[in-house]
């Protein structure tokens, strides 16, 4: 028997039709362009992107849809209600069946937390809309902005697998077959073990059709901070946004025991198992974590990378393949230690570059994974008029985002804005950042053959040099492509001229041939380019198969097969 399903991640649906109220409150729910340009996800564009994604799934005749977390923008009650209504509409009209895992943006601990967002006014100014009545005067208060805790969120999303139903052939949680939240709770303590809270776990196993098991893992951890703090206060907990599965090992080890038992029973009963959670189980940086930390320090990606202990424990459960979201990347990661193997498939998001999802087919001994691009989205520019009003009101220059010709082009341009507004100022060392807008690849090529170590702050640019062809590409343009490749792997090649890839490869080879002190500019550029080539030569991330016996990845694209064979000869 062959099973076919779709796996989507991080829709971050934002309801632009939400009207928070009357009077001084904004007449629209368009988020500001300024916030969009600095965020790792876009906001207003999600309103058209999620229906377009679901339309593609319907057109392919797929009925089962896995949502690997962050269905909502930030868990606001209004947004959650609108997102659920949209999915339920597709269930009624087309028979889609949704099975979700909770993400860090969907829920917050026991009692929830306040949310505050800037919404555009018709004249281009903005109003802060919040659920927090204690904020200073000038904000518009709407209880519908509040993000709920487990009880309210699970009730809102009840139809997405979180509770047993008569049409399920099997349903269970790590605690048994009772769906009541009192029977799905556990004690979690602060690091000093002086504070203990009762927390819900939303994991479940479901058999929606004969022979297919879907394992939804709640990898959110809300760890109490030291001290007897108010459990209703957001600051009283450490959430999983950065820790992910690293925190699961310490705080929810019973989940891994359950995963192992589920995998064993699935094998004995001949069930096909698809496991998913919001956070990755394996390093999504393709082995570049050490280089990234050496060059940039403790970046967001570095903090969110699961450690070796997670990989070892997860592989030992026997689940073989795990789907994740959270990082908005397209990636395939592989781990092997002895007979334990694990593949983590990172599913991209429609609100981050590159926009795509996964189609999964299972046969007797293999899982086949296809990456579906969704580049054209009618209505992707729904907020363009509001953005123009904002620009006119603020006096800011015209944003390159407004020149986008498609949804994918909008997100590709968004990467460049993130580099300028977020990554360079927040993560790059000042001396290296100062060179990004000054140098061209020709300058970097010259550095690669300069035997004398050069310090970034002492580098003198040859103002007389006139570069042609690929050498004229700016360091900034290469940096944007670096981030496109980190997020998209092989999908990024749809947006980068092959001639550029060859130029980067040539430059990387030049730096790899030299030897310089660790702090020299050449050594740091060598790290940067080595990571870039690692992204280009990553394991297959488009269309590939996983052998469910030994975890071996086989690409349907011969160009990548040889590299994958070599990469899997040792532990990833």
Secondary structure as a PSIPRED ss2 file (coil, helix, strand):
# PSIPRED VFORMAT (PSIPRED V4.0)

   1 X C   1.000  0.000  0.000
   2 X C   1.000  0.000  0.000
   3 X E   0.000  0.000  1.000
   4 X E   0.000  0.000  1.000
   5 X E   0.000  0.000  1.000
   6 X E   0.000  0.000  1.000
   7 X E   0.000  0.000  1.000
   8 X E   0.000  0.000  1.000
   9 X C   1.000  0.000  0.000
  10 X C   1.000  0.000  0.000
  11 X C   1.000  0.000  0.000
  12 X C   1.000  0.000  0.000
  13 X E   0.000  0.000  1.000
  14 X C   1.000  0.000  0.000
  15 X C   1.000  0.000  0.000
  16 X C   1.000  0.000  0.000
  17 X C   1.000  0.000  0.000
  18 X C   1.000  0.000  0.000
  19 X C   1.000  0.000  0.000
  20 X C   1.000  0.000  0.000
  21 X C   1.000  0.000  0.000
  22 X C   1.000  0.000  0.000
  23 X C   1.000  0.000  0.000
  24 X C   1.000  0.000  0.000
  25 X C   1.000  0.000  0.000
  26 X C   1.000  0.000  0.000
  27 X C   1.000  0.000  0.000
  28 X C   1.000  0.000  0.000
  29 X C   1.000  0.000  0.000
  30 X C   1.000  0.000  0.000
  31 X E   0.000  0.000  1.000
  32 X C   1.000  0.000  0.000
  33 X H   0.000  1.000  0.000
  34 X H   0.000  1.000  0.000
  35 X H   0.000  1.000  0.000
  36 X H   0.000  1.000  0.000
  37 X H   0.000  1.000  0.000
  38 X H   0.000  1.000  0.000
  39 X C   1.000  0.000  0.000
  40 X C   1.000  0.000  0.000
  41 X C   1.000  0.000  0.000
  42 X C   1.000  0.000  0.000
  43 X C   1.000  0.000  0.000
  44 X C   1.000  0.000  0.000
  45 X C   1.000  0.000  0.000
  46 X H   0.000  1.000  0.000
  47 X H   0.000  1.000  0.000
  48 X H   0.000  1.000  0.000
  49 X H   0.000  1.000  0.000
  50 X H   0.000  1.000  0.000
  51 X H   0.000  1.000  0.000
  52 X H   0.000  1.000  0.000
  53 X H   0.000  1.000  0.000
  54 X H   0.000  1.000  0.000
  55 X H   0.000  1.000  0.000
  56 X H   0.000  1.000  0.000
  57 X H   0.000  1.000  0.000
  58 X H   0.000  1.000  0.000
  59 X H   0.000  1.000  0.000
  60 X C   1.000  0.000  0.000
  61 X C   1.000  0.000  0.000
  62 X C   1.000  0.000  0.000
  63 X C   1.000  0.000  0.000
  64 X E   0.000  0.000  1.000
  65 X E   0.000  0.000  1.000
  66 X E   0.000  0.000  1.000
  67 X E   0.000  0.000  1.000
  68 X E   0.000  0.000  1.000
  69 X C   1.000  0.000  0.000
  70 X C   1.000  0.000  0.000
  71 X C   1.000  0.000  0.000
  72 X E   0.000  0.000  1.000
  73 X C   1.000  0.000  0.000
  74 X C   1.000  0.000  0.000
  75 X C   1.000  0.000  0.000
  76 X E   0.000  0.000  1.000
  77 X H   0.000  1.000  0.000
  78 X H   0.000  1.000  0.000
  79 X H   0.000  1.000  0.000
  80 X H   0.000  1.000  0.000
  81 X H   0.000  1.000  0.000
  82 X H   0.000  1.000  0.000
  83 X H   0.000  1.000  0.000
  84 X H   0.000  1.000  0.000
  85 X H   0.000  1.000  0.000
  86 X H   0.000  1.000  0.000
  87 X H   0.000  1.000  0.000
  88 X H   0.000  1.000  0.000
  89 X H   0.000  1.000  0.000
  90 X H   0.000  1.000  0.000
  91 X H   0.000  1.000  0.000
  92 X H   0.000  1.000  0.000
  93 X H   0.000  1.000  0.000
  94 X H   0.000  1.000  0.000
  95 X C   1.000  0.000  0.000
  96 X C   1.000  0.000  0.000
  97 X E   0.000  0.000  1.000
  98 X E   0.000  0.000  1.000
  99 X E   0.000  0.000  1.000
 100 X E   0.000  0.000  1.000
 101 X E   0.000  0.000  1.000
 102 X C   1.000  0.000  0.000
 103 X C   1.000  0.000  0.000
 104 X C   1.000  0.000  0.000
 105 X C   1.000  0.000  0.000
 106 X C   1.000  0.000  0.000
 107 X C   1.000  0.000  0.000
 108 X C   1.000  0.000  0.000
 109 X C   1.000  0.000  0.000
 110 X C   1.000  0.000  0.000
 111 X C   1.000  0.000  0.000
 112 X C   1.000  0.000  0.000
 113 X E   0.000  0.000  1.000
 114 X C   1.000  0.000  0.000
 115 X C   1.000  0.000  0.000
 116 X E   0.000  0.000  1.000
 117 X E   0.000  0.000  1.000
 118 X E   0.000  0.000  1.000
 119 X E   0.000  0.000  1.000
 120 X E   0.000  0.000  1.000
 121 X C   1.000  0.000  0.000
 122 X C   1.000  0.000  0.000
 123 X C   1.000  0.000  0.000
 124 X C   1.000  0.000  0.000
 125 X C   1.000  0.000  0.000
 126 X E   0.000  0.000  1.000
 127 X E   0.000  0.000  1.000
 128 X E   0.000  0.000  1.000
 129 X E   0.000  0.000  1.000
 130 X E   0.000  0.000  1.000
 131 X C   1.000  0.000  0.000
 132 X C   1.000  0.000  0.000
 133 X C   1.000  0.000  0.000
 134 X C   1.000  0.000  0.000
 135 X C   1.000  0.000  0.000
 136 X C   1.000  0.000  0.000
 137 X C   1.000  0.000  0.000
 138 X C   1.000  0.000  0.000
 139 X C   1.000  0.000  0.000
 140 X E   0.000  0.000  1.000
 141 X E   0.000  0.000  1.000
 142 X C   1.000  0.000  0.000
 143 X H   0.000  1.000  0.000
 144 X H   0.000  1.000  0.000
 145 X H   0.000  1.000  0.000
 146 X C   1.000  0.000  0.000
 147 X E   0.000  0.000  1.000
 148 X C   1.000  0.000  0.000
 149 X C   1.000  0.000  0.000
 150 X H   0.000  1.000  0.000
 151 X H   0.000  1.000  0.000
 152 X H   0.000  1.000  0.000
 153 X H   0.000  1.000  0.000
 154 X H   0.000  1.000  0.000
 155 X H   0.000  1.000  0.000
 156 X H   0.000  1.000  0.000
 157 X C   1.000  0.000  0.000
 158 X H   0.000  1.000  0.000
 159 X H   0.000  1.000  0.000
 160 X H   0.000  1.000  0.000
 161 X C   1.000  0.000  0.000
 162 X C   1.000  0.000  0.000
 163 X C   1.000  0.000  0.000
 164 X C   1.000  0.000  0.000
 165 X C   1.000  0.000  0.000
 166 X C   1.000  0.000  0.000
 167 X C   1.000  0.000  0.000
 168 X C   1.000  0.000  0.000
 169 X C   1.000  0.000  0.000
 170 X E   0.000  0.000  1.000
 171 X E   0.000  0.000  1.000
 172 X E   0.000  0.000  1.000
 173 X E   0.000  0.000  1.000
 174 X C   1.000  0.000  0.000
 175 X C   1.000  0.000  0.000
 176 X E   0.000  0.000  1.000
 177 X C   1.000  0.000  0.000
 178 X C   1.000  0.000  0.000
 179 X C   1.000  0.000  0.000
 180 X C   1.000  0.000  0.000
 181 X H   0.000  1.000  0.000
 182 X H   0.000  1.000  0.000
 183 X H   0.000  1.000  0.000
 184 X C   1.000  0.000  0.000
 185 X E   0.000  0.000  1.000
 186 X E   0.000  0.000  1.000
 187 X E   0.000  0.000  1.000
 188 X E   0.000  0.000  1.000
 189 X E   0.000  0.000  1.000
 190 X C   1.000  0.000  0.000
 191 X C   1.000  0.000  0.000
 192 X C   1.000  0.000  0.000
 193 X C   1.000  0.000  0.000
 194 X C   1.000  0.000  0.000
 195 X C   1.000  0.000  0.000
 196 X E   0.000  0.000  1.000
 197 X E   0.000  0.000  1.000
 198 X E   0.000  0.000  1.000
 199 X E   0.000  0.000  1.000
 200 X E   0.000  0.000  1.000
 201 X C   1.000  0.000  0.000
 202 X C   1.000  0.000  0.000
 203 X C   1.000  0.000  0.000
 204 X E   0.000  0.000  1.000
 205 X E   0.000  0.000  1.000
 206 X E   0.000  0.000  1.000
 207 X E   0.000  0.000  1.000
 208 X E   0.000  0.000  1.000
 209 X E   0.000  0.000  1.000
 210 X C   1.000  0.000  0.000
 211 X C   1.000  0.000  0.000
 212 X E   0.000  0.000  1.000
 213 X E   0.000  0.000  1.000
 214 X E   0.000  0.000  1.000
 215 X E   0.000  0.000  1.000
 216 X E   0.000  0.000  1.000
 217 X E   0.000  0.000  1.000
 218 X C   1.000  0.000  0.000
 219 X C   1.000  0.000  0.000
 220 X C   1.000  0.000  0.000
 221 X C   1.000  0.000  0.000
 222 X C   1.000  0.000  0.000
 223 X E   0.000  0.000  1.000
 224 X E   0.000  0.000  1.000
 225 X C   1.000  0.000  0.000
 226 X C   1.000  0.000  0.000
 227 X C   1.000  0.000  0.000
 228 X C   1.000  0.000  0.000
 229 X C   1.000  0.000  0.000
 230 X C   1.000  0.000  0.000
 231 X C   1.000  0.000  0.000
 232 X C   1.000  0.000  0.000
 233 X C   1.000  0.000  0.000
 234 X H   0.000  1.000  0.000
 235 X H   0.000  1.000  0.000
 236 X H   0.000  1.000  0.000
 237 X E   0.000  0.000  1.000
 238 X E   0.000  0.000  1.000
 239 X C   1.000  0.000  0.000
 240 X C   1.000  0.000  0.000
 241 X C   1.000  0.000  0.000
 242 X C   1.000  0.000  0.000
 243 X C   1.000  0.000  0.000
 244 X C   1.000  0.000  0.000
 245 X H   0.000  1.000  0.000
 246 X H   0.000  1.000  0.000
 247 X H   0.000  1.000  0.000
 248 X H   0.000  1.000  0.000
 249 X H   0.000  1.000  0.000
 250 X H   0.000  1.000  0.000
 251 X H   0.000  1.000  0.000
 252 X C   1.000  0.000  0.000
 253 X H   0.000  1.000  0.000
 254 X H   0.000  1.000  0.000
 255 X H   0.000  1.000  0.000
 256 X H   0.000  1.000  0.000
 257 X H   0.000  1.000  0.000
 258 X H   0.000  1.000  0.000
 259 X H   0.000  1.000  0.000
 260 X H   0.000  1.000  0.000
 261 X H   0.000  1.000  0.000
 262 X H   0.000  1.000  0.000
 263 X H   0.000  1.000  0.000
 264 X H   0.000  1.000  0.000
 265 X H   0.000  1.000  0.000
 266 X H   0.000  1.000  0.000
 267 X H   0.000  1.000  0.000
 268 X H   0.000  1.000  0.000
 269 X H   0.000  1.000  0.000
 270 X C   1.000  0.000  0.000
 271 X C   1.000  0.000  0.000
 272 X E   0.000  0.000  1.000
 273 X E   0.000  0.000  1.000
 274 X E   0.000  0.000  1.000
 275 X E   0.000  0.000  1.000
 276 X E   0.000  0.000  1.000
 277 X E   0.000  0.000  1.000
 278 X C   1.000  0.000  0.000
 279 X C   1.000  0.000  0.000
 280 X C   1.000  0.000  0.000
 281 X C   1.000  0.000  0.000
 282 X C   1.000  0.000  0.000
 283 X C   1.000  0.000  0.000
 284 X C   1.000  0.000  0.000
 285 X C   1.000  0.000  0.000
 286 X C   1.000  0.000  0.000
 287 X C   1.000  0.000  0.000
 288 X C   1.000  0.000  0.000
 289 X H   0.000  1.000  0.000
 290 X H   0.000  1.000  0.000
 291 X H   0.000  1.000  0.000
 292 X H   0.000  1.000  0.000
 293 X H   0.000  1.000  0.000
 294 X H   0.000  1.000  0.000
 295 X H   0.000  1.000  0.000
 296 X H   0.000  1.000  0.000
 297 X C   1.000  0.000  0.000
 298 X C   1.000  0.000  0.000
 299 X C   1.000  0.000  0.000
 300 X H   0.000  1.000  0.000
 301 X H   0.000  1.000  0.000
 302 X H   0.000  1.000  0.000
 303 X H   0.000  1.000  0.000
 304 X C   1.000  0.000  0.000
 305 X C   1.000  0.000  0.000
 306 X C   1.000  0.000  0.000
 307 X C   1.000  0.000  0.000
 308 X H   0.000  1.000  0.000
 309 X H   0.000  1.000  0.000
 310 X H   0.000  1.000  0.000
 311 X H   0.000  1.000  0.000
 312 X H   0.000  1.000  0.000
 313 X H   0.000  1.000  0.000
 314 X H   0.000  1.000  0.000
 315 X H   0.000  1.000  0.000
 316 X C   1.000  0.000  0.000
 317 X C   1.000  0.000  0.000
 318 X C   1.000  0.000  0.000
 319 X C   1.000  0.000  0.000
 320 X C   1.000  0.000  0.000
 321 X E   0.000  0.000  1.000
 322 X E   0.000  0.000  1.000
 323 X E   0.000  0.000  1.000
 324 X E   0.000  0.000  1.000
 325 X C   1.000  0.000  0.000
 326 X C   1.000  0.000  0.000
 327 X C   1.000  0.000  0.000
 328 X C   1.000  0.000  0.000
 329 X C   1.000  0.000  0.000
 330 X C   1.000  0.000  0.000
 331 X E   0.000  0.000  1.000
 332 X E   0.000  0.000  1.000
 333 X E   0.000  0.000  1.000
 334 X E   0.000  0.000  1.000
 335 X E   0.000  0.000  1.000
 336 X E   0.000  0.000  1.000
 337 X E   0.000  0.000  1.000
 338 X C   1.000  0.000  0.000
 339 X C   1.000  0.000  0.000
 340 X E   0.000  0.000  1.000
 341 X E   0.000  0.000  1.000
 342 X E   0.000  0.000  1.000
 343 X E   0.000  0.000  1.000
 344 X E   0.000  0.000  1.000
 345 X E   0.000  0.000  1.000
 346 X E   0.000  0.000  1.000
 347 X C   1.000  0.000  0.000
 348 X C   1.000  0.000  0.000
 349 X C   1.000  0.000  0.000
 350 X C   1.000  0.000  0.000
 351 X C   1.000  0.000  0.000
 352 X C   1.000  0.000  0.000
 353 X C   1.000  0.000  0.000
 354 X C   1.000  0.000  0.000
 355 X C   1.000  0.000  0.000
 356 X E   0.000  0.000  1.000
 357 X E   0.000  0.000  1.000
 358 X E   0.000  0.000  1.000
 359 X E   0.000  0.000  1.000
 360 X E   0.000  0.000  1.000
 361 X E   0.000  0.000  1.000
 362 X E   0.000  0.000  1.000
 363 X C   1.000  0.000  0.000
 364 X C   1.000  0.000  0.000
 365 X C   1.000  0.000  0.000
 366 X E   0.000  0.000  1.000
 367 X E   0.000  0.000  1.000
 368 X E   0.000  0.000  1.000
 369 X E   0.000  0.000  1.000
 370 X E   0.000  0.000  1.000
 371 X E   0.000  0.000  1.000
 372 X E   0.000  0.000  1.000
 373 X E   0.000  0.000  1.000
 374 X C   1.000  0.000  0.000
 375 X C   1.000  0.000  0.000
 376 X C   1.000  0.000  0.000
 377 X C   1.000  0.000  0.000
 378 X C   1.000  0.000  0.000
 379 X C   1.000  0.000  0.000
 380 X C   1.000  0.000  0.000
 381 X C   1.000  0.000  0.000
 382 X C   1.000  0.000  0.000
 383 X C   1.000  0.000  0.000
 384 X H   0.000  1.000  0.000
 385 X H   0.000  1.000  0.000
 386 X H   0.000  1.000  0.000
 387 X H   0.000  1.000  0.000
 388 X H   0.000  1.000  0.000
 389 X H   0.000  1.000  0.000
 390 X H   0.000  1.000  0.000
 391 X H   0.000  1.000  0.000
 392 X H   0.000  1.000  0.000
 393 X H   0.000  1.000  0.000
 394 X H   0.000  1.000  0.000
 395 X C   1.000  0.000  0.000
 396 X C   1.000  0.000  0.000
 397 X C   1.000  0.000  0.000
 398 X C   1.000  0.000  0.000
 399 X C   1.000  0.000  0.000
 400 X H   0.000  1.000  0.000
 401 X H   0.000  1.000  0.000
 402 X H   0.000  1.000  0.000
 403 X H   0.000  1.000  0.000
 404 X C   1.000  0.000  0.000
 405 X C   1.000  0.000  0.000
 406 X C   1.000  0.000  0.000
 407 X H   0.000  1.000  0.000
 408 X H   0.000  1.000  0.000
 409 X H   0.000  1.000  0.000
 410 X H   0.000  1.000  0.000
 411 X H   0.000  1.000  0.000
 412 X H   0.000  1.000  0.000
 413 X H   0.000  1.000  0.000
 414 X H   0.000  1.000  0.000
 415 X H   0.000  1.000  0.000
 416 X H   0.000  1.000  0.000
 417 X H   0.000  1.000  0.000
 418 X H   0.000  1.000  0.000
 419 X H   0.000  1.000  0.000
 420 X H   0.000  1.000  0.000
 421 X H   0.000  1.000  0.000
 422 X H   0.000  1.000  0.000
 423 X H   0.000  1.000  0.000
 424 X H   0.000  1.000  0.000
 425 X H   0.000  1.000  0.000
 426 X H   0.000  1.000  0.000
 427 X H   0.000  1.000  0.000
 428 X C   1.000  0.000  0.000
 429 X C   1.000  0.000  0.000
 430 X H   0.000  1.000  0.000
 431 X H   0.000  1.000  0.000
 432 X H   0.000  1.000  0.000
 433 X H   0.000  1.000  0.000
 434 X H   0.000  1.000  0.000
 435 X H   0.000  1.000  0.000
 436 X H   0.000  1.000  0.000
 437 X C   1.000  0.000  0.000
 438 X C   1.000  0.000  0.000
 439 X C   1.000  0.000  0.000
 440 X E   0.000  0.000  1.000
 441 X H   0.000  1.000  0.000
 442 X H   0.000  1.000  0.000
 443 X H   0.000  1.000  0.000
 444 X H   0.000  1.000  0.000
 445 X H   0.000  1.000  0.000
 446 X H   0.000  1.000  0.000
 447 X H   0.000  1.000  0.000
 448 X H   0.000  1.000  0.000
 449 X C   1.000  0.000  0.000
 450 X C   1.000  0.000  0.000
 451 X C   1.000  0.000  0.000
 452 X C   1.000  0.000  0.000
 453 X C   1.000  0.000  0.000
 454 X C   1.000  0.000  0.000
 455 X C   1.000  0.000  0.000
 456 X H   0.000  1.000  0.000
 457 X H   0.000  1.000  0.000
 458 X H   0.000  1.000  0.000
 459 X C   1.000  0.000  0.000
 460 X C   1.000  0.000  0.000
 461 X C   1.000  0.000  0.000
 462 X C   1.000  0.000  0.000
 463 X C   1.000  0.000  0.000
 464 X C   1.000  0.000  0.000
 465 X C   1.000  0.000  0.000
 466 X C   1.000  0.000  0.000
 467 X C   1.000  0.000  0.000
 468 X C   1.000  0.000  0.000
 469 X H   0.000  1.000  0.000
 470 X H   0.000  1.000  0.000
 471 X H   0.000  1.000  0.000
 472 X H   0.000  1.000  0.000
 473 X C   1.000  0.000  0.000
 474 X E   0.000  0.000  1.000
 475 X H   0.000  1.000  0.000
 476 X H   0.000  1.000  0.000
 477 X H   0.000  1.000  0.000
 478 X H   0.000  1.000  0.000
 479 X H   0.000  1.000  0.000
 480 X H   0.000  1.000  0.000
 481 X H   0.000  1.000  0.000
 482 X H   0.000  1.000  0.000
 483 X H   0.000  1.000  0.000
 484 X H   0.000  1.000  0.000
 485 X H   0.000  1.000  0.000
 486 X H   0.000  1.000  0.000
 487 X H   0.000  1.000  0.000
 488 X H   0.000  1.000  0.000
 489 X H   0.000  1.000  0.000
 490 X H   0.000  1.000  0.000
 491 X H   0.000  1.000  0.000
 492 X H   0.000  1.000  0.000
 493 X H   0.000  1.000  0.000
 494 X H   0.000  1.000  0.000
 495 X C   1.000  0.000  0.000
 496 X C   1.000  0.000  0.000
 497 X C   1.000  0.000  0.000
 498 X H   0.000  1.000  0.000
 499 X H   0.000  1.000  0.000
 500 X H   0.000  1.000  0.000
 501 X H   0.000  1.000  0.000
 502 X H   0.000  1.000  0.000
 503 X H   0.000  1.000  0.000
 504 X H   0.000  1.000  0.000
 505 X H   0.000  1.000  0.000
 506 X H   0.000  1.000  0.000
 507 X H   0.000  1.000  0.000
 508 X H   0.000  1.000  0.000
 509 X H   0.000  1.000  0.000
 510 X H   0.000  1.000  0.000
 511 X H   0.000  1.000  0.000
 512 X H   0.000  1.000  0.000
 513 X C   1.000  0.000  0.000
 514 X C   1.000  0.000  0.000
 515 X C   1.000  0.000  0.000
 516 X C   1.000  0.000  0.000
 517 X C   1.000  0.000  0.000
 518 X C   1.000  0.000  0.000
 519 X C   1.000  0.000  0.000
 520 X C   1.000  0.000  0.000
 521 X H   0.000  1.000  0.000
 522 X H   0.000  1.000  0.000
 523 X H   0.000  1.000  0.000
 524 X H   0.000  1.000  0.000
 525 X H   0.000  1.000  0.000
 526 X H   0.000  1.000  0.000
 527 X H   0.000  1.000  0.000
 528 X H   0.000  1.000  0.000
 529 X H   0.000  1.000  0.000
 530 X H   0.000  1.000  0.000
 531 X H   0.000  1.000  0.000
 532 X H   0.000  1.000  0.000
 533 X H   0.000  1.000  0.000
 534 X H   0.000  1.000  0.000
 535 X H   0.000  1.000  0.000
 536 X H   0.000  1.000  0.000
 537 X C   1.000  0.000  0.000
 538 X C   1.000  0.000  0.000
 539 X C   1.000  0.000  0.000
 540 X C   1.000  0.000  0.000
 541 X C   1.000  0.000  0.000
 542 X C   1.000  0.000  0.000
 543 X E   0.000  0.000  1.000
 544 X E   0.000  0.000  1.000
 545 X E   0.000  0.000  1.000
 546 X E   0.000  0.000  1.000
 547 X E   0.000  0.000  1.000
 548 X C   1.000  0.000  0.000
 549 X C   1.000  0.000  0.000
 550 X C   1.000  0.000  0.000
 551 X C   1.000  0.000  0.000
 552 X C   1.000  0.000  0.000
 553 X E   0.000  0.000  1.000
 554 X E   0.000  0.000  1.000
 555 X E   0.000  0.000  1.000
 556 X C   1.000  0.000  0.000
 557 X C   1.000  0.000  0.000
 558 X H   0.000  1.000  0.000
 559 X H   0.000  1.000  0.000
 560 X H   0.000  1.000  0.000
 561 X H   0.000  1.000  0.000
 562 X H   0.000  1.000  0.000
 563 X H   0.000  1.000  0.000
 564 X H   0.000  1.000  0.000
 565 X H   0.000  1.000  0.000
 566 X H   0.000  1.000  0.000
 567 X H   0.000  1.000  0.000
 568 X C   1.000  0.000  0.000
 569 X C   1.000  0.000  0.000
 570 X C   1.000  0.000  0.000
 571 X C   1.000  0.000  0.000
 572 X C   1.000  0.000  0.000
